[in-house]
């Protein structure tokens, strides 16, 4: 099962990314452990300066923007 993390402080883009991830998983018929991380200390461990960040299996795929559903599907 894939591990997906959305790093962000709860801004509108972060919420959009979270919704898009769930939509992409539904479209692909996949199951994943989706975790939303809003703790600044935890986000800083990934050495990123802009949020939201999409992390799939500990690999950063997108940072600084809300990825589209189709973009997320391509990473899955």
KOLKOLPA-227555 format. One record per residue (C-alpha): x, y, z; residue in one letter. Coordinates in steps of 0.001 Angstrom, whole numbers, plus 500000, padded with zeros to 6 digits. Each point is the difference from the previous one (the first is absolute). Layout:
// KOLKOLPA-227555
<atom><x>X</x><y>Y</y><z>Z</z><marvo>A</marvo></atom>
...
// end
This chain:
// KOLKOLPA-227555
<atom><x>500000</x><y>500000</y><z>500000</z><marvo>X</marvo></atom>
<atom><x>501270</x><y>503443</y><z>499096</z><marvo>X</marvo></atom>
<atom><x>500788</x><y>502574</y><z>502640</z><marvo>X</marvo></atom>
<atom><x>498894</x><y>503498</y><z>499026</z><marvo>X</marvo></atom>
<atom><x>500661</x><y>503137</y><z>502020</z><marvo>X</marvo></atom>
<atom><x>498710</x><y>503489</y><z>499358</z><marvo>X</marvo></atom>
<atom><x>502154</x><y>502548</y><z>501779</z><marvo>X</marvo></atom>
<atom><x>498433</x><y>503381</y><z>500654</z><marvo>X</marvo></atom>
<atom><x>498655</x><y>502296</y><z>502644</z><marvo>X</marvo></atom>
<atom><x>496353</x><y>499757</y><z>498979</z><marvo>X</marvo></atom>
<atom><x>499886</x><y>502646</y><z>497277</z><marvo>X</marvo></atom>
<atom><x>497432</x><y>499712</y><z>497164</z><marvo>X</marvo></atom>
<atom><x>502620</x><y>498477</y><z>497652</z><marvo>X</marvo></atom>
<atom><x>500785</x><y>497341</y><z>502605</z><marvo>X</marvo></atom>
<atom><x>496328</x><y>499095</y><z>500304</z><marvo>X</marvo></atom>
<atom><x>499688</x><y>499844</y><z>496207</z><marvo>X</marvo></atom>
<atom><x>503023</x><y>497678</y><z>499818</z><marvo>X</marvo></atom>
<atom><x>498482</x><y>497714</y><z>502655</z><marvo>X</marvo></atom>
<atom><x>496695</x><y>499823</y><z>498094</z><marvo>X</marvo></atom>
<atom><x>501800</x><y>499419</y><z>496680</z><marvo>X</marvo></atom>
<atom><x>502051</x><y>497146</y><z>501479</z><marvo>X</marvo></atom>
<atom><x>496857</x><y>498273</y><z>501240</z><marvo>X</marvo></atom>
<atom><x>498297</x><y>500516</y><z>496630</z><marvo>X</marvo></atom>
<atom><x>503030</x><y>498571</y><z>498134</z><marvo>X</marvo></atom>
<atom><x>500081</x><y>496946</y><z>502271</z><marvo>X</marvo></atom>
<atom><x>496275</x><y>499452</y><z>499437</z><marvo>X</marvo></atom>
<atom><x>500384</x><y>500362</y><z>496206</z><marvo>X</marvo></atom>
<atom><x>502868</x><y>497474</y><z>499947</z><marvo>X</marvo></atom>
<atom><x>498265</x><y>497629</y><z>502413</z><marvo>X</marvo></atom>
<atom><x>503010</x><y>500062</y><z>502317</z><marvo>X</marvo></atom>
<atom><x>500307</x><y>499815</y><z>503744</z><marvo>X</marvo></atom>
<atom><x>502589</x><y>502124</y><z>501778</z><marvo>X</marvo></atom>
<atom><x>500879</x><y>501309</y><z>503407</z><marvo>X</marvo></atom>
<atom><x>499335</x><y>503745</y><z>499580</z><marvo>X</marvo></atom>
<atom><x>501364</x><y>502245</y><z>502715</z><marvo>X</marvo></atom>
<atom><x>499606</x><y>503758</y><z>500288</z><marvo>X</marvo></atom>
<atom><x>502927</x><y>501572</y><z>501859</z><marvo>X</marvo></atom>
<atom><x>499493</x><y>503530</y><z>501311</z><marvo>X</marvo></atom>
<atom><x>502709</x><y>500068</y><z>502698</z><marvo>X</marvo></atom>
<atom><x>502726</x><y>502468</y><z>498984</z><marvo>X</marvo></atom>
<atom><x>502751</x><y>497984</y><z>501708</z><marvo>X</marvo></atom>
<atom><x>498995</x><y>496888</y><z>498060</z><marvo>X</marvo></atom>
<atom><x>499770</x><y>501930</y><z>496701</z><marvo>X</marvo></atom>
<atom><x>503486</x><y>501444</y><z>500550</z><marvo>X</marvo></atom>
<atom><x>501454</x><y>496466</y><z>500062</z><marvo>X</marvo></atom>
<atom><x>499321</x><y>499859</y><z>496245</z><marvo>X</marvo></atom>
<atom><x>502104</x><y>503149</y><z>499281</z><marvo>X</marvo></atom>
<atom><x>497280</x><y>501731</y><z>497998</z><marvo>X</marvo></atom>
<atom><x>499330</x><y>503725</y><z>499966</z><marvo>X</marvo></atom>
<atom><x>496577</x><y>500174</y><z>498390</z><marvo>X</marvo></atom>
<atom><x>496858</x><y>497998</y><z>500596</z><marvo>X</marvo></atom>
<atom><x>497996</x><y>498001</y><z>499154</z><marvo>X</marvo></atom>
<atom><x>502314</x><y>497054</y><z>499428</z><marvo>X</marvo></atom>
<atom><x>498979</x><y>496590</y><z>498684</z><marvo>X</marvo></atom>
<atom><x>502142</x><y>497139</y><z>501283</z><marvo>X</marvo></atom>
<atom><x>499406</x><y>496497</y><z>498645</z><marvo>X</marvo></atom>
<atom><x>501947</x><y>497166</y><z>501631</z><marvo>X</marvo></atom>
<atom><x>502395</x><y>502584</y><z>501517</z><marvo>X</marvo></atom>
<atom><x>500770</x><y>501482</y><z>496553</z><marvo>X</marvo></atom>
<atom><x>499055</x><y>503665</y><z>499480</z><marvo>X</marvo></atom>
<atom><x>497933</x><y>500264</y><z>496817</z><marvo>X</marvo></atom>
<atom><x>498512</x><y>503518</y><z>500143</z><marvo>X</marvo></atom>
<atom><x>500781</x><y>503076</y><z>502053</z><marvo>X</marvo></atom>
<atom><x>498587</x><y>503503</y><z>500121</z><marvo>X</marvo></atom>
<atom><x>496765</x><y>499321</y><z>498115</z><marvo>X</marvo></atom>
<atom><x>496904</x><y>497863</y><z>500109</z><marvo>X</marvo></atom>
<atom><x>500485</x><y>497208</y><z>497476</z><marvo>X</marvo></atom>
<atom><x>497079</x><y>499169</y><z>497723</z><marvo>X</marvo></atom>
<atom><x>498196</x><y>496674</y><z>500274</z><marvo>X</marvo></atom>
<atom><x>501506</x><y>498810</y><z>496703</z><marvo>X</marvo></atom>
<atom><x>503503</x><y>501032</y><z>501089</z><marvo>X</marvo></atom>
<atom><x>499621</x><y>498051</y><z>503241</z><marvo>X</marvo></atom>
<atom><x>498666</x><y>496988</y><z>498081</z><marvo>X</marvo></atom>
<atom><x>503185</x><y>500005</y><z>497902</z><marvo>X</marvo></atom>
<atom><x>502103</x><y>499688</y><z>503174</z><marvo>X</marvo></atom>
<atom><x>497923</x><y>497101</y><z>501310</z><marvo>X</marvo></atom>
// end
